[in-house]
C-alpha cells in the first residue's frame, strides 16, 4: 500500500514537472509574437517568428520526452 502511494506521488511530481516544461515555451511563444506585433516593423516580426519557432521546437522536444516515457513510438526528430 505504502509503495503504491509513493509511486503515485512520484508520477504526480513527474507530471507536474512535465507540465511546467510544456508551459515555459508556450508562454515564451506568446510573449515573442505579441512583442513582435507591438513593434510592428518587418525585422522585429521576423525575429519574433524565428525565436517563436525555436520555442516550438523546444516544446516538441518536451512532448517527445513524454511520449518516450509513455513508451510510444518515436516520431521524426525535432531540431
Order of alpha helices (4+ residues) and beta strands (2+ residues): alpha-alpha
